[in-house]
Amino acid sequence: MPKCFLAKSFSILLTIFILAGCGSSLDTGDKGVTEVKVSFWGTPEEIAIITEALAPWRQQHPEIKIVFEHTPYTGYISKVLTRIAGGAAPDIIATEVDYFVTFAVKGVLEDLSPYAAADTTGFNKNDFFPQIIDRFTYEGKLLAIPRDIAPFACVFYNKKVFDAAGIPYPTDDWTWSDMLRAARELTKKDETGRVTQYGFYTWAWQNFVYGNGGALVDSVKHPTKTLLGEDRSVMGIQFYSDLSNLYEAMPTPSAFTNFGMGADRMFANGRIAMFLSGIWETPQFRNYDFDWDVAMFPKNDKGVRAFGTGGTGYAILKSSKHKKEAWEVIKALTGPEGQEQFAKKGLAQPARIAVAQSDAFAQDTSVPQNKKMLNEAVQYAVFSPFHPKWREIEEKYIRPKLDLIFSGKKTAVEAARELVPEVNAELQSPE
C-alpha cells in the first residue's frame, strides 16, 4: 500500500509494541514459546489494527509470540538485506509489490507453495485476487501472501465544489474528455490571473500511459525495452503535462508552496476539485469536515482503461529458524479478520475477494460510498516492470525527464527521444 501515512510519536509506537506482545520470551520467563519476528514499515495505526485483529489468534496460540520490528520505509530493502547478511534477520518481512522484486531476485524469500499446498483447510490462494497472487509468484514459486491490493484508480471529488459549479458528479463510465472538461470548468482564477481553485491533481502519471493504451515496457514480467517512446505512451504523458502547462487545471509543485498546504488539505478546503490517488488516502480525508466521494479513473476516448497499482504482502525469509510458526503468523496477518479491520479503517482494499465484497468494504456505507468500484478496477491494474533495476531506472532516468516535461521545459516527444536509449541500455545490461 503506497506510503502516504504520517508518522506518529515514538512513545505511541513503543506502547503499541508492548501491547502487541513484543517482549522476548526470555524477558517474560515463558517456556516453550517461539518468538516470530515481523519486520514492517507501517505506522502505529496500522500495527494497532493488526494487534487488535490478532488478539483472538494470540489467545489461541500462546506458544507463538509475535514481535513487530519497525523499519523505516526509506532504506527498507538495504536494512533487511544487511540484517540477513549479519545473521540477525527477522522471520517475516512486509513487502510491497515493487520492493518484492528485489527480494525475489535476491533469492532470500522462502517458497510458500509447499506450505499452501499442505495447508488444505487453513489456506486457499484462490481466496485472493489472482492479480496480486500472480505478482507475488516468481519462477513458479509463491513467495508472499497478499494483505491488500491498491490500484491508483480513485478519483476523489469534492462534492461542494461540484455543486457550486453546477457540474454533475463524475461516474465510473466517464472519459478523459469528461474529466478534462470538468477540470477546466472547475479551475478558477482571480482578477490578477492567479489560480485560486484547481480542477484536478494527481501524482500518478503512469495512469496516463496505461490508460491511453501505452506501456512502460514491452513485458511487465520480462522487460527488455521501454515503450515510453511509443505514440500512445507519449500522447498520454503529454496529456498529463497539458493539464498543468496548457490548461492550468492542475497545480505545479510551486503552487503547493504558494498555498502553504499539501494536496490533501487543498482538496479538503476546496482548492482542488478532484484528486487522483489510491484508497489509502481515505483515513486522512475522513478527518476533514467536507462532503466527498470517489469515481474510477476514466477510460480514454477510445474506451481503453488501465492504471498502475500497489499492494502489500508478507513473506518468510529463508534464513528463518521458525518457518513452521512463521507460516501460522502469516496466515493470521493476511486472514479475513485483519483485512476486515484494515478495510473498515479505510487503509486498504482487501486482497481477499470475499472480504473486498463484504460489509467491511464494498457494502460499507461510510465514505467513500463508491469504493466498491475498486473490486472491478483490479482487472485493469498494471504492476510496475518486474526488473531488479527498475526502481533505479525510474529514479535516475525517468523521473528527471518527466520533471522537464511536467514543468513545461520539454515536450513528451523531446524527452522520450532522450529517455528511451538510456532506459533500454539499463534494461539490457547485466544485472
MARPA-622421 format. One line per field, with one value per residue (C-alpha): residue in three letters; x, y, z. Coordinates in nm, 3 decimals, always signed. Example, Ala and Ser with C-alpha at 12.3 -4.5 7.8 and 13.67 -1.06 7.14 Angstrom:
<rs>
r: [ala / ser]
u: [+1.230 / +1.367]
v: [-0.450 / -0.106]
w: [+0.780 / +0.714]
</rs>
This chain:
<rs>
r: [met / pro / lys / cys / phe / leu / ala / lys / ser / phe / ser / ile / leu / leu / thr / ile / phe / ile / leu / ala / gly / cys / gly / ser / ser / leu / asp / thr / gly / asp / lys / gly / val / thr / glu / val / lys / val / ser / phe / trp / gly / thr / pro / glu / glu / ile / ala / ile / ile / thr / glu / ala / leu / ala / pro / trp / arg / gln / gln / his / pro / glu / ile / lys / ile / val / phe / glu / his / thr / pro / tyr / thr / gly / tyr / ile / ser / lys / val / leu / thr / arg / ile / ala / gly / gly / ala / ala / pro / asp / ile / ile / ala / thr / glu / val / asp / tyr / phe / val / thr / phe / ala / val / lys / gly / val / leu / glu / asp / leu / ser / pro / tyr / ala / ala / ala / asp / thr / thr / gly / phe / asn / lys / asn / asp / phe / phe / pro / gln / ile / ile / asp / arg / phe / thr / tyr / glu / gly / lys / leu / leu / ala / ile / pro / arg / asp / ile / ala / pro / phe / ala / cys / val / phe / tyr / asn / lys / lys / val / phe / asp / ala / ala / gly / ile / pro / tyr / pro / thr / asp / asp / trp / thr / trp / ser / asp / met / leu / arg / ala / ala / arg / glu / leu / thr / lys / lys / asp / glu / thr / gly / arg / val / thr / gln / tyr / gly / phe / tyr / thr / trp / ala / trp / gln / asn / phe / val / tyr / gly / asn / gly / gly / ala / leu / val / asp / ser / val / lys / his / pro / thr / lys / thr / leu / leu / gly / glu / asp / arg / ser / val / met / gly / ile / gln / phe / tyr / ser / asp / leu / ser / asn / leu / tyr / glu / ala / met / pro / thr / pro / ser / ala / phe / thr / asn / phe / gly / met / gly / ala / asp / arg / met / phe / ala / asn / gly / arg / ile / ala / met / phe / leu / ser / gly / ile / trp / glu / thr / pro / gln / phe / arg / asn / tyr / asp / phe / asp / trp / asp / val / ala / met / phe / pro / lys / asn / asp / lys / gly / val / arg / ala / phe / gly / thr / gly / gly / thr / gly / tyr / ala / ile / leu / lys / ser / ser / lys / his / lys / lys / glu / ala / trp / glu / val / ile / lys / ala / leu / thr / gly / pro / glu / gly / gln / glu / gln / phe / ala / lys / lys / gly / leu / ala / gln / pro / ala / arg / ile / ala / val / ala / gln / ser / asp / ala / phe / ala / gln / asp / thr / ser / val / pro / gln / asn / lys / lys / met / leu / asn / glu / ala / val / gln / tyr / ala / val / phe / ser / pro / phe / his / pro / lys / trp / arg / glu / ile / glu / glu / lys / tyr / ile / arg / pro / lys / leu / asp / leu / ile / phe / ser / gly / lys / lys / thr / ala / val / glu / ala / ala / arg / glu / leu / val / pro / glu / val / asn / ala / glu / leu / gln / ser / pro / glu]
u: [+0.000 / +0.156 / +0.349 / +0.134 / +0.064 / +0.208 / +0.445 / +0.338 / +0.539 / +0.787 / +0.613 / +0.290 / +0.483 / +0.656 / +0.323 / +0.179 / +0.482 / +0.420 / +0.051 / +0.147 / +0.343 / +0.680 / +0.894 / +1.101 / +1.011 / +1.331 / +1.205 / +0.876 / +1.009 / +0.782 / +0.878 / +0.820 / +0.730 / +0.860 / +0.934 / +0.848 / +0.986 / +0.799 / +0.968 / +0.740 / +0.743 / +0.388 / +0.256 / +0.143 / -0.215 / -0.155 / +0.008 / -0.272 / -0.517 / -0.311 / -0.275 / -0.649 / -0.726 / -0.471 / -0.584 / -0.813 / -0.549 / -0.280 / -0.503 / -0.546 / -0.171 / +0.013 / +0.305 / +0.391 / +0.498 / +0.486 / +0.750 / +0.686 / +1.004 / +0.953 / +1.188 / +1.152 / +1.023 / +1.320 / +1.610 / +1.387 / +1.541 / +1.901 / +1.829 / +1.660 / +1.937 / +2.201 / +2.031 / +2.017 / +2.388 / +2.462 / +2.260 / +2.011 / +1.718 / +1.350 / +1.143 / +0.881 / +0.901 / +0.629 / +0.686 / +0.501 / +0.478 / +0.784 / +1.020 / +0.917 / +1.104 / +1.438 / +1.374 / +1.255 / +1.550 / +1.796 / +1.664 / +1.609 / +1.243 / +1.107 / +0.890 / +0.545 / +0.393 / +0.455 / +0.306 / -0.002 / -0.044 / -0.016 / -0.250 / -0.570 / -0.807 / -0.644 / -0.536 / -0.652 / -0.479 / -0.796 / -0.949 / -0.731 / -0.745 / -0.542 / -0.361 / -0.182 / -0.113 / +0.047 / +0.264 / +0.391 / +0.475 / +0.827 / +0.965 / +0.661 / +0.704 / +0.458 / +0.688 / +0.449 / +0.088 / -0.103 / -0.272 / -0.408 / -0.408 / -0.406 / -0.500 / -0.427 / -0.787 / -0.952 / -1.056 / -1.169 / -1.401 / -1.520 / -1.899 / -1.930 / -1.705 / -1.904 / -2.236 / -2.122 / -2.031 / -2.350 / -2.148 / -2.270 / -2.051 / -1.820 / -1.934 / -1.738 / -1.817 / -1.676 / -1.395 / -1.076 / -1.267 / -1.527 / -1.253 / -1.070 / -1.390 / -1.478 / -1.123 / -1.118 / -1.462 / -1.370 / -1.047 / -1.087 / -0.862 / -0.869 / -0.855 / -0.475 / -0.488 / -0.369 / -0.536 / -0.737 / -0.901 / -0.768 / -0.987 / -0.761 / -0.445 / -0.251 / +0.099 / +0.007 / +0.148 / +0.162 / -0.216 / -0.195 / +0.041 / -0.153 / -0.491 / -0.403 / -0.310 / +0.061 / +0.309 / +0.628 / +0.794 / +0.737 / +0.664 / +0.588 / +0.727 / +1.026 / +1.105 / +1.372 / +1.294 / +1.086 / +0.779 / +0.773 / +0.872 / +0.568 / +0.297 / +0.030 / +0.269 / +0.399 / +0.048 / -0.062 / +0.231 / +0.170 / -0.197 / -0.090 / +0.157 / -0.103 / -0.331 / -0.080 / +0.104 / -0.166 / -0.492 / -0.357 / -0.613 / -0.359 / -0.119 / +0.256 / +0.486 / +0.531 / +0.155 / +0.159 / +0.428 / +0.222 / -0.086 / +0.115 / -0.054 / -0.033 / -0.265 / -0.481 / -0.560 / -0.611 / -0.861 / -1.045 / -1.051 / -1.196 / -0.877 / -0.862 / -1.183 / -1.057 / -0.765 / -0.647 / -0.468 / -0.533 / -0.781 / -0.516 / -0.597 / -0.932 / -0.833 / -0.696 / -0.995 / -1.231 / -1.058 / -1.170 / -1.521 / -1.638 / -1.856 / -1.673 / -1.678 / -1.476 / -1.508 / -1.296 / -1.016 / -1.179 / -1.130 / -0.982 / -1.200 / -1.135 / -1.262 / -0.922 / -0.898 / -0.590 / -0.395 / -0.100 / -0.129 / +0.040 / -0.022 / +0.137 / +0.211 / +0.410 / +0.697 / +0.909 / +1.284 / +1.484 / +1.709 / +1.422 / +1.467 / +1.096 / +0.935 / +0.651 / +0.547 / +0.608 / +0.362 / +0.095 / +0.168 / +0.146 / -0.192 / -0.307 / -0.161 / -0.337 / -0.650 / -1.006 / -1.015 / -0.709 / -0.816 / -1.163 / -1.009 / -0.790 / -1.090 / -1.313 / -1.044 / -1.017 / -0.650 / -0.665 / -0.862 / -0.858 / -0.667 / -0.920 / -1.208 / -1.477 / -1.365 / -1.343 / -1.704 / -1.831 / -1.987 / -1.636 / -1.556 / -1.781 / -2.106 / -1.979 / -2.180 / -1.911 / -1.725 / -1.622 / -1.952 / -1.839 / -1.529 / -1.688 / -1.575 / -1.222 / -1.322 / -1.384 / -1.080 / -0.845 / -0.888 / -0.747 / -0.449 / -0.094 / +0.208 / +0.547 / +0.803 / +0.948 / +1.314 / +1.572 / +1.693 / +1.354 / +1.337 / +1.689 / +1.598 / +1.291 / +1.478 / +1.788 / +1.645 / +1.267 / +1.176 / +1.428 / +1.294 / +0.936 / +1.013 / +1.123 / +0.800 / +0.575 / +0.748 / +0.689 / +1.059 / +1.036 / +0.760 / +0.693 / +0.830 / +1.157 / +1.208 / +1.120 / +1.378 / +1.646 / +1.496 / +1.440 / +1.804 / +1.909 / +1.641 / +1.698 / +2.070 / +1.996 / +1.733 / +1.967 / +2.282 / +2.391 / +2.215]
v: [+0.000 / +0.321 / +0.522 / +0.818 / +0.798 / +1.045 / +0.905 / +0.935 / +0.965 / +0.706 / +0.677 / +0.571 / +0.324 / +0.182 / +0.144 / -0.045 / -0.275 / -0.359 / -0.419 / -0.642 / -0.867 / -0.759 / -0.855 / -1.169 / -1.496 / -1.464 / -1.138 / -1.288 / -1.621 / -1.806 / -2.164 / -2.340 / -2.014 / -1.950 / -1.590 / -1.488 / -1.150 / -0.945 / -0.653 / -0.380 / -0.011 / +0.085 / +0.343 / +0.279 / +0.300 / +0.005 / -0.205 / -0.118 / -0.257 / -0.572 / -0.616 / -0.582 / -0.825 / -1.076 / -1.066 / -1.374 / -1.561 / -1.487 / -1.622 / -1.943 / -1.969 / -1.891 / -2.096 / -1.821 / -1.470 / -1.214 / -0.941 / -0.643 / -0.462 / -0.125 / -0.037 / +0.297 / +0.268 / +0.468 / +0.226 / -0.068 / -0.307 / -0.232 / -0.261 / -0.600 / -0.733 / -0.609 / -0.794 / -1.111 / -1.085 / -1.027 / -1.326 / -1.107 / -1.107 / -1.125 / -1.430 / -1.241 / -0.922 / -0.699 / -0.619 / -0.403 / -0.508 / -0.314 / -0.394 / -0.756 / -0.764 / -0.708 / -0.961 / -1.222 / -1.180 / -1.184 / -1.530 / -1.451 / -1.549 / -1.891 / -2.071 / -2.076 / -2.304 / -2.624 / -2.466 / -2.353 / -2.694 / -2.879 / -2.641 / -2.760 / -2.640 / -2.316 / -2.153 / -2.128 / -1.891 / -1.883 / -1.670 / -1.379 / -1.159 / -1.357 / -1.043 / -0.989 / -1.362 / -1.361 / -1.061 / -1.239 / -1.552 / -1.572 / -1.857 / -2.063 / -2.010 / -1.826 / -1.605 / -1.374 / -1.378 / -1.056 / -0.838 / -0.575 / -0.454 / -0.083 / +0.034 / +0.402 / +0.421 / +0.658 / +1.000 / +1.162 / +1.456 / +1.739 / +1.749 / +2.108 / +2.232 / +2.041 / +2.163 / +2.525 / +2.499 / +2.311 / +2.025 / +1.662 / +1.433 / +1.202 / +0.844 / +0.527 / +0.529 / +0.877 / +0.950 / +1.153 / +1.423 / +1.433 / +1.464 / +1.737 / +1.932 / +1.918 / +2.003 / +2.313 / +2.429 / +2.381 / +2.580 / +2.940 / +3.247 / +3.581 / +3.920 / +3.900 / +3.571 / +3.368 / +3.028 / +3.009 / +2.672 / +2.381 / +2.127 / +1.825 / +1.687 / +1.361 / +1.224 / +0.903 / +0.991 / +0.618 / +0.613 / +0.842 / +0.598 / +0.282 / +0.449 / +0.563 / +0.212 / +0.269 / +0.084 / +0.143 / -0.170 / -0.446 / -0.709 / -0.644 / -0.981 / -0.994 / -0.638 / -0.597 / -0.247 / +0.056 / +0.159 / +0.512 / +0.636 / +0.481 / +0.720 / +0.613 / +0.643 / +0.983 / +1.115 / +1.001 / +1.175 / +1.491 / +1.489 / +1.475 / +1.760 / +1.969 / +1.959 / +2.192 / +2.367 / +2.417 / +2.425 / +2.533 / +2.295 / +2.105 / +2.260 / +2.251 / +2.186 / +2.560 / +2.601 / +2.397 / +2.630 / +2.933 / +2.796 / +2.676 / +2.337 / +1.990 / +1.834 / +1.665 / +1.991 / +2.176 / +1.908 / +1.919 / +2.301 / +2.316 / +2.437 / +2.115 / +1.968 / +1.620 / +1.423 / +1.103 / +0.860 / +0.533 / +0.422 / +0.471 / +0.845 / +0.767 / +0.796 / +1.148 / +1.264 / +1.126 / +1.353 / +1.661 / +1.801 / +1.805 / +1.603 / +1.380 / +1.053 / +0.866 / +0.761 / +0.522 / +0.674 / +0.732 / +0.536 / +0.727 / +0.837 / +0.508 / +0.305 / +0.199 / +0.173 / +0.090 / +0.227 / +0.148 / -0.038 / -0.110 / -0.373 / -0.531 / -0.884 / -1.084 / -1.321 / -1.563 / -1.527 / -1.839 / -1.759 / -1.801 / -2.080 / -2.085 / -2.131 / -2.351 / -2.096 / -1.809 / -1.965 / -1.964 / -1.598 / -1.504 / -1.674 / -1.465 / -1.142 / -1.193 / -1.357 / -1.225 / -1.060 / -0.844 / -0.748 / -0.654 / -0.418 / -0.251 / -0.215 / -0.058 / +0.194 / +0.284 / +0.197 / -0.069 / -0.264 / -0.625 / -0.877 / -1.142 / -1.133 / -1.224 / -0.952 / -0.698 / -0.779 / -0.780 / -0.530 / -0.440 / -0.285 / -0.286 / -0.282 / -0.042 / +0.283 / +0.511 / +0.741 / +0.686 / +0.521 / +0.418 / +0.228 / -0.093 / +0.014 / -0.089 / -0.455 / -0.403 / -0.179 / -0.464 / -0.621 / -0.304 / -0.270 / -0.284 / -0.358 / -0.193 / -0.379 / -0.686 / -0.595 / -0.559 / -0.229 / -0.072 / +0.144 / +0.271 / +0.333 / +0.527 / +0.747 / +0.803 / +0.837 / +0.855 / +1.098 / +1.369 / +1.364 / +1.366 / +1.668 / +1.853 / +1.756 / +1.843 / +2.177 / +2.260 / +2.272 / +1.982 / +1.813 / +1.445 / +1.373 / +1.554 / +1.388 / +1.043 / +1.077 / +1.119 / +0.878 / +0.563 / +0.477 / +0.537 / +0.308 / +0.038 / +0.033 / -0.032 / -0.297 / -0.487 / -0.455 / -0.735 / -0.728]
w: [+0.000 / -0.104 / +0.167 / +0.247 / +0.620 / +0.871 / +1.132 / +1.491 / +1.809 / +1.925 / +2.259 / +2.090 / +1.877 / +2.183 / +2.360 / +2.066 / +2.057 / +2.421 / +2.357 / +2.066 / +2.298 / +2.165 / +2.459 / +2.414 / +2.584 / +2.786 / +2.934 / +3.048 / +3.154 / +2.914 / +2.845 / +2.516 / +2.341 / +1.991 / +1.905 / +1.548 / +1.438 / +1.180 / +1.005 / +0.869 / +0.776 / +0.874 / +1.115 / +1.473 / +1.348 / +1.116 / +1.387 / +1.628 / +1.373 / +1.326 / +1.701 / +1.756 / +1.475 / +1.604 / +1.968 / +1.943 / +1.743 / +2.002 / +2.278 / +2.080 / +2.006 / +2.331 / +2.203 / +1.949 / +2.044 / +1.762 / +1.775 / +1.546 / +1.442 / +1.278 / +0.992 / +0.810 / +0.453 / +0.324 / +0.304 / +0.396 / +0.144 / +0.235 / +0.606 / +0.567 / +0.340 / +0.585 / +0.868 / +0.660 / +0.584 / +0.951 / +1.069 / +1.258 / +1.021 / +1.116 / +1.032 / +0.830 / +0.627 / +0.491 / +0.126 / -0.121 / -0.484 / -0.606 / -0.317 / -0.366 / -0.698 / -0.526 / -0.251 / -0.503 / -0.739 / -0.448 / -0.358 / +0.011 / +0.030 / +0.128 / -0.127 / +0.033 / -0.229 / -0.027 / +0.285 / +0.094 / -0.071 / +0.260 / +0.444 / +0.277 / +0.549 / +0.662 / +0.338 / -0.022 / -0.263 / -0.472 / -0.196 / -0.314 / -0.620 / -0.877 / -0.995 / -0.664 / -0.619 / -0.964 / -0.873 / -0.563 / -0.764 / -0.908 / -1.118 / -1.026 / -0.653 / -0.430 / -0.224 / -0.040 / +0.079 / +0.000 / +0.256 / +0.018 / -0.340 / -0.424 / -0.776 / -0.847 / -0.961 / -0.714 / -0.838 / -0.514 / -0.575 / -0.354 / -0.382 / -0.259 / -0.538 / -0.799 / -0.656 / -0.655 / -1.024 / -1.113 / -1.260 / -1.224 / -1.017 / -1.213 / -1.270 / -1.333 / -1.704 / -1.774 / -2.025 / -2.037 / -2.226 / -1.948 / -1.688 / -1.880 / -1.937 / -1.568 / -1.462 / -1.683 / -1.572 / -1.207 / -1.236 / -1.117 / -1.130 / -0.953 / -1.123 / -1.148 / -1.333 / -1.033 / -0.999 / -0.678 / -0.743 / -0.946 / -1.119 / -1.086 / -0.924 / -0.926 / -0.888 / -1.080 / -1.423 / -1.511 / -1.544 / -1.845 / -2.018 / -1.934 / -1.978 / -2.329 / -2.439 / -2.384 / -2.164 / -1.971 / -2.112 / -2.364 / -2.096 / -1.729 / -1.621 / -1.858 / -1.970 / -2.238 / -2.369 / -2.281 / -2.475 / -2.337 / -2.680 / -2.850 / -2.972 / -2.723 / -2.429 / -2.542 / -2.601 / -2.257 / -2.085 / -2.287 / -2.185 / -1.823 / -1.873 / -2.055 / -1.751 / -1.584 / -1.863 / -2.124 / -1.931 / -1.588 / -1.438 / -1.223 / -0.968 / -1.021 / -0.721 / -0.672 / -0.632 / -0.311 / -0.176 / -0.269 / -0.095 / +0.203 / +0.215 / +0.062 / -0.192 / +0.074 / +0.253 / -0.073 / -0.174 / +0.158 / +0.153 / -0.197 / -0.363 / -0.567 / -0.704 / -0.800 / -0.656 / -0.824 / -0.591 / -0.406 / -0.141 / +0.130 / +0.125 / +0.292 / +0.662 / +0.626 / +0.420 / +0.684 / +0.933 / +0.740 / +0.758 / +0.395 / +0.158 / -0.088 / -0.277 / -0.537 / -0.901 / -1.107 / -1.315 / -1.656 / -1.975 / -2.266 / -2.555 / -2.736 / -2.442 / -2.304 / -1.925 / -1.719 / -1.424 / -1.201 / -0.875 / -0.547 / -0.282 / +0.024 / +0.135 / +0.390 / +0.315 / +0.519 / +0.488 / +0.403 / +0.699 / +0.948 / +1.201 / +1.276 / +0.937 / +1.058 / +1.319 / +1.075 / +0.830 / +1.101 / +1.172 / +0.803 / +0.779 / +1.072 / +0.932 / +0.600 / +0.738 / +0.700 / +1.043 / +0.979 / +0.631 / +0.758 / +1.012 / +0.750 / +0.521 / +0.787 / +0.874 / +0.507 / +0.495 / +0.226 / -0.029 / +0.095 / -0.114 / -0.014 / -0.261 / -0.008 / +0.233 / -0.050 / -0.142 / +0.215 / +0.453 / +0.564 / +0.227 / -0.079 / +0.119 / +0.383 / +0.374 / +0.514 / +0.277 / +0.010 / -0.071 / -0.420 / -0.305 / -0.434 / -0.783 / -0.683 / -0.700 / -1.069 / -1.104 / -1.010 / -1.354 / -1.517 / -1.282 / -1.419 / -1.199 / -1.240 / -1.454 / -1.283 / -1.319 / -1.040 / -1.183 / -1.246 / -0.933 / -1.007 / -1.371 / -1.269 / -1.022 / -1.235 / -1.584 / -1.600 / -1.322 / -1.420 / -1.777 / -1.654 / -1.439 / -1.751 / -1.926 / -1.636 / -1.583 / -1.948 / -2.036 / -2.282 / -2.476 / -2.419 / -2.768 / -2.696 / -2.359 / -2.490 / -2.766 / -2.497 / -2.246 / -2.450 / -2.532 / -2.171 / -2.027 / -2.289 / -2.215 / -1.848 / -1.915 / -2.144 / -1.933 / -1.697 / -1.363]
</rs>
